[in-house]
Amino acid sequence: MEFVTDLRAVLGDGGMLISAADRAAYERDWRGLVNNPALAVLLPKNTQQVSEIVKLCARYGAAIVPQGGNTGLVAGAVPVAGRRQVVLSLARMKAVRGIDLATDAITVDAGLTLKELQDQAFESGRLFPVSLGAEGSAQVGGVISTNAGGMQVLSYGSMRAQVLGLEVVLADGRIWQGLNALRKDNTGYDLKQLFIGGEGTLGVITAATLKLSPAIKARGSALVGVGSVAAAVALFQAARDALGTALTLCEFMDAPAALLGAAHSPRRRLPFAAPGYVLLEASSLDEGRLPNDLLQHVLETALEKGLALDAVIAQSGRERDELIALREAISAGELAEGGAVKHDITVPVGRVAEMVTATNKLIIKNYPGCRPNVFGHLGDGNLHINIRPPEGRRVADLAPVKEAISRAIEGLAVSMAGSFSAEHGIGQLRLAGMLTHKSAVELDMMRAIKSALDPAGLFNPGKTIPGVS
């Protein structure tokens, strides 16, 4: 096949996977919901090879599915059905191109994992603050393309807030060199913003210049038991008022979610029983300022006022890691125990309790036996309201009602001035929500941008924008 021969000439030995067995892991999404074939998996080593791949794919009429660590939850980085396509994995592009400590910036290839990026920052006496449960696998390019958030958005913002510049291969194979570390550059459209959160539909991000933050010198972490979601919100507000910018993490887990996380984390148990749990963390840039002391004062006041039922403060780095693991293990626990109908909604923080109450009533009334599993980033209003099947059954058994459940829950969020997708993106699995909740004007604008930058529909077909294949 001439196409394969030409690709092999560009990529050399080890740069292409052809057999079904070798392609399998790249063709299936993390949740195992979508599995479609590709012609090949391409593994370039540098930006020039990506450019040559794009030119060849355009010539031979093959679409390109850019893929990072393939840890997304909406099937945004795997092939769609019925298209002639290749998977473009940047896993071999892992160079650290430079670190500028005067500017507090680092420039890296898109295939570097988030954990490797964090380690590079740490070794330089800095912090890269975006942190995800999948950070050992998630790659920088994918995290940027999905504008991922994580548990410290409260203090540092999502990935978009960390990006200073990008290098991107466009649909005609040209390389846009937008790598700069400037905090100010008011010269027309901020082009990098088109690719952040664009899910690979407009171009292939091959490198990025990212902000570094001052290193954290001390942390204090606590797990707090609360009697209700409303109490959790009140506790967050009290902690924010008392700690200000020192409050860097505030996560909520209802009891079922916390129990699931405990069962699939090293701790294996919760330190105490409660209807709900809040994970708080305070951070300090000053070694002389002890976040544990600050947290203790906040928690003593919360216990006195009845906002908290019980609490434990981590006394070591190991205990802190165990508390964080309780939260991070929930998604893997869901998958291991039958799966769930997942939702990634956001509402104003003041309406979080209303959202959870309305969802619980909805499930009890219309889908008896199904089990809401509620957890997420309380500090920014982003909740994962996942619906597990009745005990002893698997998520596949909910197939007849899955779409109706999602429409109802996403509709509740939007009705409360929220969004149906906070941090996971759209991919293949949230296209119905785009049609339902995005205005015709918004969709027309997105289609116009897609048409201008990728007129042949080369990049990531069937994702993000309804009606664009």
C-alpha positions in Angstrom: 0.0 0.0 0.0 1.6 3.2 -1.2 0.3 5.3 1.8 1.8 2.9 4.3 5.1 2.9 2.4 5.3 6.7 2.4 4.5 6.8 6.1 7.2 4.3 6.9 9.7 6.3 4.9 8.9 9.3 7.2 8.8 7.5 10.5 11.5 4.9 10.2 11.8 1.8 12.3 9.5 1.7 15.4 7.4 4.6 14.2 4.3 2.8 13.0 2.1 0.0 14.4 0.1 -1.9 11.8 -1.1 -5.2 13.3 -4.5 -5.4 15.0 -2.8 -6.6 18.2 -0.4 -3.6 18.3 -3.1 -1.1 17.5 -5.7 -2.4 20.0 -4.8 -0.3 23.0 -4.9 2.9 20.9 -8.3 2.1 19.3 -10.2 1.6 22.6 -11.1 4.4 25.0 -10.2 4.2 28.7 -13.7 3.3 29.7 -14.0 0.6 27.1 -17.1 2.1 25.6 -15.8 2.9 22.1 -13.5 0.7 20.0 -13.1 1.4 16.2 -10.2 0.4 13.9 -7.5 2.6 12.5 -5.3 2.0 9.5 -2.2 2.4 11.7 -0.9 4.0 14.8 1.8 6.6 14.0 4.5 7.5 16.5 6.6 10.5 15.4 9.7 11.6 17.2 9.6 15.3 16.4 7.5 18.1 15.0 8.9 17.8 11.5 7.7 14.2 11.3 4.2 15.3 12.4 4.2 17.9 9.7 5.1 15.3 7.0 2.4 12.9 8.4 -0.2 15.6 8.1 0.8 16.3 4.5 0.7 12.6 3.6 -2.7 12.1 5.3 -4.1 15.1 3.4 -2.8 13.6 0.1 -4.2 10.2 0.7 -7.5 11.3 2.3 -6.9 9.7 5.7 -8.2 11.5 8.8 -5.9 12.0 11.8 -6.9 11.2 15.4 -4.4 12.9 17.7 -3.9 10.9 20.9 -2.1 11.7 24.2 -2.3 9.3 27.0 -5.8 8.1 26.0 -7.0 8.7 29.6 -10.0 10.9 28.6 -13.6 10.0 29.6 -15.5 11.1 26.5 -13.8 9.0 23.8 -12.2 12.1 22.3 -8.9 10.5 21.4 -9.9 7.3 19.7 -11.2 6.5 16.2 -14.9 6.9 15.1 -16.8 4.3 13.1 -16.8 4.4 9.4 -13.8 6.6 8.6 -10.4 6.0 7.0 -8.2 7.2 9.8 -4.9 6.9 11.6 -4.1 7.4 15.3 -1.3 9.9 15.8 0.3 9.2 19.2 2.9 11.7 20.5 4.2 9.3 23.1 7.8 9.4 21.7 7.9 13.3 21.8 9.1 13.8 25.4 11.8 16.4 25.3 12.1 19.2 27.8 13.2 22.0 25.4 14.1 24.6 28.1 13.4 26.0 31.5 13.5 29.8 32.1 13.4 30.4 35.9 13.6 34.2 35.5 10.4 34.0 33.5 9.0 31.0 35.5 8.3 29.1 32.2 9.1 25.7 30.8 8.9 24.5 27.2 8.2 20.8 26.6 7.2 18.4 23.9 3.5 17.4 23.9 4.2 13.8 24.7 5.7 14.5 28.1 3.4 13.1 30.8 1.9 15.4 33.4 3.8 13.6 36.1 7.1 14.0 34.3 6.3 17.7 33.9 5.6 18.1 37.6 8.9 16.3 38.4 10.8 18.7 36.1 9.2 21.7 37.9 10.0 20.2 41.3 13.6 19.6 40.4 13.8 23.3 39.4 12.4 24.5 42.7 9.0 25.3 41.2 5.5 23.8 41.0 3.4 22.8 38.1 0.0 22.9 39.7 -2.4 20.9 37.4 -2.8 17.5 39.0 -5.0 14.6 37.9 -5.6 11.0 38.9 -4.3 10.0 35.5 -1.2 12.2 35.6 1.2 9.3 35.2 -0.3 8.6 31.8 -1.9 11.8 30.6 0.3 13.8 28.3 0.8 17.5 28.1 -0.7 17.8 24.6 -3.8 15.9 25.6 -4.2 17.9 28.8 -4.0 21.1 26.8 -6.3 19.9 24.1 -9.0 19.0 26.6 -8.3 21.9 28.9 -8.2 19.5 31.8 -8.8 20.8 35.3 -8.1 18.6 38.3 -8.2 19.2 42.1 -6.3 22.5 42.3 -8.4 24.6 39.8 -9.7 26.4 42.9 -6.3 28.1 43.4 -4.5 27.8 40.1 -7.1 27.5 37.3 -7.4 24.8 34.7 -4.8 24.0 32.0 -5.8 27.0 30.0 -4.4 29.2 32.7 -1.0 27.6 32.6 -0.4 27.9 28.8 1.8 30.8 27.6 2.5 29.6 24.1 2.0 26.6 21.7 3.6 25.0 18.7 0.9 23.5 16.4 0.9 21.6 13.1 -1.9 22.9 10.9 -4.0 21.1 8.4 -1.8 22.0 5.5 1.3 20.7 7.3 2.6 24.2 8.2 4.1 24.6 11.7 2.8 27.5 13.7 5.6 28.6 16.0 3.7 30.2 18.8 6.1 29.3 21.6 6.7 32.3 23.8 6.7 33.0 27.5 5.3 36.5 27.3 2.7 37.5 29.9 1.6 40.3 27.7 1.2 40.2 23.9 -1.7 42.3 22.8 -1.3 41.8 19.0 -4.7 40.7 17.7 -6.4 37.3 18.2 -4.8 35.1 20.9 -4.5 32.2 18.5 -3.4 29.6 21.1 -6.8 29.8 22.7 -8.3 28.1 19.6 -6.3 25.0 20.3 -6.7 24.9 24.1 -9.8 22.8 24.7 -10.2 22.2 20.9 -9.8 18.5 21.4 -7.4 18.1 18.5 -10.0 19.2 15.9 -8.1 22.2 14.6 -4.5 21.2 14.7 -1.9 19.0 16.4 -0.2 20.5 19.5 3.4 19.4 19.4 4.9 21.6 22.1 3.9 24.1 24.8 5.5 26.8 26.9 3.9 26.7 30.3 3.8 28.8 33.5 5.6 27.6 36.6 4.4 28.5 40.1 6.3 29.0 43.3 7.0 25.8 45.1 4.8 24.9 48.0 6.9 24.8 51.2 4.3 23.3 53.5 0.8 21.7 53.2 -1.9 20.8 55.6 -4.6 18.3 54.5 -7.8 17.2 56.3 -10.7 14.9 55.7 -13.9 16.3 57.3 -17.2 14.6 57.8 -20.3 16.6 57.1 -24.0 15.9 57.5 -25.2 17.2 54.1 -24.1 18.8 50.9 -25.4 22.1 52.2 -23.0 21.7 55.2 -20.2 20.9 52.8 -20.8 24.2 50.9 -21.0 26.1 54.2 -17.7 24.5 55.3 -16.0 25.5 52.1 -17.2 29.1 52.5 -15.9 29.2 56.0 -12.6 27.7 55.0 -12.2 30.2 52.1 -13.0 33.1 54.4 -10.5 32.0 57.0 -7.7 30.8 54.7 -8.0 33.0 51.6 -5.5 32.1 48.9 -3.9 29.5 51.2 -6.9 27.2 50.5 -5.7 25.3 47.5 -8.0 22.3 47.4 -11.6 21.5 48.4 -13.2 18.3 47.2 -16.5 16.7 48.1 -17.5 13.0 48.3 -20.8 11.6 49.3 -20.6 8.5 51.5 -21.1 6.0 48.6 -18.3 7.7 46.6 -15.9 7.9 49.6 -16.5 4.2 50.4 -15.8 3.2 46.8 -12.6 5.3 46.8 -11.5 3.7 50.1 -12.1 0.2 48.8 -9.8 0.8 45.8 -7.1 2.9 47.5 -4.2 1.8 49.7 -5.9 3.0 52.9 -8.8 0.5 52.3 -11.0 2.2 54.9 -12.4 5.5 55.9 -11.2 7.0 59.3 -14.8 7.6 60.4 -18.3 7.3 59.1 -20.3 10.3 57.8 -23.0 11.1 55.3 -20.5 13.1 53.3 -16.8 14.1 53.3 -14.9 17.2 52.4 -11.2 17.0 51.6 -9.5 20.3 52.4 -5.9 21.4 51.8 -4.1 24.6 52.8 -0.7 25.4 51.3 2.0 27.9 52.2 5.0 29.3 50.4 6.6 30.0 53.8 8.1 27.2 55.8 7.5 29.1 59.0 3.7 29.2 58.4 2.2 25.9 59.4 -1.0 25.1 57.3 -1.9 22.4 59.8 -2.3 25.0 62.5 -4.5 27.1 60.2 -6.6 24.1 59.3 -7.0 23.1 62.9 -8.4 26.5 63.8 -10.9 26.3 60.9 -12.0 22.8 61.8 -12.4 23.6 65.5 -14.7 26.5 64.6 -16.6 24.3 62.1 -17.1 21.6 64.7 -18.4 24.2 67.2 -20.9 25.6 64.7 -22.1 22.1 63.6 -20.7 22.5 60.1 -18.5 19.5 60.6 -19.2 16.2 62.4 -15.7 14.8 62.6 -12.3 15.4 61.1 -8.8 14.1 60.7 -5.7 16.1 59.8 -2.8 14.3 58.0 0.3 14.2 60.2 2.7 13.2 57.5 3.2 13.1 53.7 2.2 9.5 53.6 -1.1 10.3 55.4 -1.7 13.2 53.1 -1.2 10.9 50.1 -3.7 8.4 51.6 -6.3 11.1 51.9 -5.8 12.2 48.3 -5.9 8.6 47.1 -9.4 8.2 48.6 -10.6 10.8 46.2 -8.5 9.8 43.2 -9.5 6.1 43.3 -13.3 6.7 42.9 -13.3 6.6 39.1 -11.2 3.5 38.9 -13.4 1.9 41.6 -16.6 2.7 39.6 -15.1 1.0 36.5 -14.0 -2.0 38.5 -17.4 -2.5 40.1 -19.6 -2.4 37.1 -19.3 1.1 35.7 -21.5 4.1 35.8 -23.4 6.6 33.6 -21.0 9.5 34.0 -21.7 13.2 34.2 -19.3 16.1 34.5 -21.5 19.1 35.4 -20.8 22.5 36.9 -23.1 24.9 38.7 -22.5 28.0 40.8 -21.1 26.9 44.1 -24.2 28.3 45.9 -26.4 25.9 44.0 -24.4 22.7 44.5 -26.7 21.4 47.2 -29.8 22.2 45.2 -28.3 20.3 42.2 -27.5 17.2 44.3 -30.9 17.2 46.0 -32.7 17.5 42.6 -30.7 14.7 41.1 -31.3 12.3 44.0 -35.1 13.0 43.8 -35.0 12.4 40.0 -33.2 9.1 40.4 -35.4 7.8 43.2 -38.6 8.7 41.3 -37.7 7.6 37.8 -34.9 5.0 38.1 -35.4 3.1 41.4 -32.5 1.0 42.5 -30.0 3.1 40.6 -27.3 4.5 42.9 -26.1 8.1 42.6 -22.3 8.5 43.2 -21.5 12.1 43.8 -18.0 13.6 44.1 -15.9 16.4 42.7 -14.4 19.8 42.9 -16.6 21.6 45.4 -14.5 24.7 45.4 -15.3 25.5 41.7 -18.8 23.9 41.5 -17.7 21.0 39.3 -19.4 17.7 40.4 -19.2 14.3 38.9 -22.8 13.0 39.4 -22.4 9.4 38.2 -25.3 6.9 38.3 -24.3 3.4 39.1 -26.7 0.5 38.2 -28.6 -1.4 40.9 -26.6 -3.7 43.1 -25.4 -6.7 41.3 -25.9 -5.3 37.8 -23.5 -3.6 35.3 -23.8 -0.3 33.5 -24.6 -2.0 30.2 -28.0 -2.9 31.8 -28.8 0.8 31.9 -28.4 1.1 28.1 -32.2 1.6 27.5 -32.4 4.6 29.9 -28.8 5.9 29.7 -29.6 8.8 27.3 -32.7 9.8 29.3 -30.7 9.9 32.6 -28.0 12.0 31.0 -30.5 14.4 29.4 -32.2 14.9 32.7 -29.1 15.5 34.8 -27.4 17.7 32.3 -30.7 19.6 31.9 -30.8 20.2 35.6 -27.3 21.7 35.6 -28.0 24.0 32.7 -31.3 25.1 34.3 -29.3 26.2 37.3 -27.0 28.5 35.2 -24.4 25.7 34.9 -22.8 23.6 32.2 -23.2 20.0 31.1 -19.4 19.5 30.7 -17.1 21.2 33.1 -13.7 19.5 32.5 -14.0 16.3 30.5 -14.8 17.9 27.2 -17.1 16.7 24.5 -15.4 14.0 22.4 -17.8 11.5 20.9 -19.9 10.9 24.0 -21.2 14.5 24.7 -22.3 15.5 21.2 -26.0 15.2 22.1 -25.4 17.7 24.9 -23.9 20.2 22.5 -26.9 20.0 20.2 -29.3 20.4 23.1 -27.6 23.1 25.1 -25.4 25.1 22.7 -27.1 27.9 20.8 -27.3 27.9 17.0 -25.0 30.9 17.0 -22.4 29.2 19.1 -22.5 26.1 16.9 -22.3 28.1 13.7 -19.2 30.0 15.1 -17.5 26.7 16.0 -18.2 25.2 12.6 -16.9 28.3 10.9 -13.6 28.1 12.8 -13.3 24.4 11.9 -14.0 25.1 8.3 -11.4 27.9 8.2 -8.6 25.9 9.8 -9.4 22.4 8.7 -11.6 22.7 5.5 -11.0 19.0 4.6 -12.0 17.7 8.0 -8.6 16.1 8.5 -8.4 16.4 12.3 -10.2 14.2 14.8 -13.5 13.6 12.9 -16.7 13.1 14.7 -15.7 14.9 17.9 -16.6 18.1 19.7 -18.7 19.8 17.0 -22.1 18.1 16.1 -22.6 17.6 12.4 -18.9 17.9 11.5 -17.5 14.5 10.3 
